[in-house]
Amino acid sequence: MKPTVTLYTRAGCCLCDDAKRVLMEARRRAEFDYEEFDIDADPELRRLYNDDVPVITINRVKAFKYRVDMKEFLKKLAARA
């Protein structure tokens, strides 16, 4: 079963854009399901992540916030697959 990677993001967030670029590049190297949520569209997500975006989870477990490194991401992804 493929792991699920979730990006919690918001519009106008340059760190979020950077994180998304890393994740899209990672999809060329590893298989995973991807989902993305705009925290400003959901009051509960905004409450949870307002000051922390971007947040990246792997199988619903927080893996990164603010910045994501490709090598570290692939290592964590493999460990949770």
KEBAKOL-692497 format. One record per residue (C-alpha): residue in three letters; chain; x, y, z. Coordinates in pm, 1 decimal. Example, Ala and Ser with C-alpha at 12.3 -4.5 7.8 and 13.67 -1.06 7.14 Angstrom:
BEGIN
(rec ALA A (1230.0 -450.0 780.0))
(rec SER A (1367.0 -106.0 714.0))
// end
This chain:
BEGIN
(rec MET A (0.0 0.0 0.0))
(rec LYS A (131.1 342.7 -96.5))
(rec PRO A (184.5 597.7 180.2))
(rec THR A (-31.3 910.7 178.9))
(rec VAL A (145.8 1245.1 185.8))
(rec THR A (-58.4 1548.6 286.5))
(rec LEU A (43.5 1910.8 240.8))
(rec TYR A (-131.7 2167.7 458.8))
(rec THR A (-87.4 2499.3 284.8))
(rec ARG A (-234.5 2844.0 222.8))
(rec ALA A (-243.5 3085.6 -67.8))
(rec GLY A (41.2 3333.1 -92.8))
(rec CYS A (282.2 3125.1 117.9))
(rec CYS A (623.2 3103.1 -52.1))
(rec LEU A (743.7 2828.3 183.6))
(rec CYS A (431.2 2631.7 88.6))
(rec ASP A (514.3 2675.6 -280.6))
(rec ASP A (869.5 2552.2 -216.0))
(rec ALA A (741.1 2248.5 -24.6))
(rec LYS A (498.1 2162.1 -304.0))
(rec ARG A (779.9 2177.6 -561.1))
(rec VAL A (986.6 1932.7 -353.3))
(rec LEU A (689.9 1696.2 -319.7))
(rec MET A (612.0 1707.3 -692.1))
(rec GLU A (977.2 1628.2 -769.0))
(rec ALA A (969.0 1345.9 -512.2))
(rec ARG A (676.9 1188.1 -699.5))
(rec ARG A (920.4 1117.7 -983.6))
(rec ARG A (1138.1 917.9 -743.0))
(rec ALA A (888.4 741.8 -516.5))
(rec GLU A (526.2 631.2 -523.7))
(rec PHE A (283.3 791.0 -282.9))
(rec ASP A (-68.3 926.9 -279.3))
(rec TYR A (-80.0 1305.8 -252.1))
(rec GLU A (-342.9 1533.5 -104.4))
(rec GLU A (-339.5 1903.8 -34.2))
(rec PHE A (-553.4 2116.4 196.7))
(rec ASP A (-579.8 2494.3 218.4))
(rec ILE A (-594.9 2556.6 592.0))
(rec ASP A (-784.5 2881.7 541.9))
(rec ALA A (-1080.1 2687.3 400.4))
(rec ASP A (-1129.8 2496.8 727.0))
(rec PRO A (-1146.3 2665.0 1070.5))
(rec GLU A (-1014.1 2353.0 1247.6))
(rec LEU A (-714.0 2323.6 1015.4))
(rec ARG A (-645.6 2695.4 1055.1))
(rec ARG A (-655.7 2652.7 1433.0))
(rec LEU A (-414.8 2359.0 1417.0))
(rec TYR A (-165.1 2489.7 1161.5))
(rec ASN A (-205.3 2868.5 1135.0))
(rec ASP A (152.2 2953.7 1238.8))
(rec ASP A (316.3 2637.6 1108.3))
(rec VAL A (244.3 2612.2 734.0))
(rec PRO A (352.2 2437.5 535.7))
(rec VAL A (300.5 2116.1 728.6))
(rec ILE A (363.3 1782.6 559.8))
(rec THR A (233.1 1456.8 701.3))
(rec ILE A (305.5 1101.9 593.8))
(rec ASN A (19.4 865.7 676.3))
(rec ARG A (-129.3 1138.1 900.6))
(rec VAL A (189.2 1171.5 1110.8))
(rec LYS A (360.7 1512.4 1098.3))
(rec ALA A (691.6 1477.3 913.3))
(rec PHE A (792.4 1837.2 830.8))
(rec LYS A (692.5 2196.4 889.1))
(rec TYR A (820.2 2511.9 718.9))
(rec ARG A (1079.5 2338.3 498.1))
(rec VAL A (1119.0 1994.1 346.8))
(rec ASP A (1446.4 1843.6 228.0))
(rec MET A (1421.1 1593.5 -59.3))
(rec LYS A (1669.7 1344.2 87.8))
(rec GLU A (1505.6 1352.3 433.6))
(rec PHE A (1158.4 1329.8 280.6))
(rec LEU A (1246.6 1019.5 79.1))
(rec LYS A (1406.6 859.9 384.6))
(rec LYS A (1099.1 924.5 603.8))
(rec LEU A (867.0 812.3 323.5))
(rec ALA A (1051.8 479.3 290.1))
(rec ALA A (1045.7 428.1 667.4))
(rec ARG A (667.2 477.5 680.0))
(rec ALA A (574.6 287.7 365.6))
// end
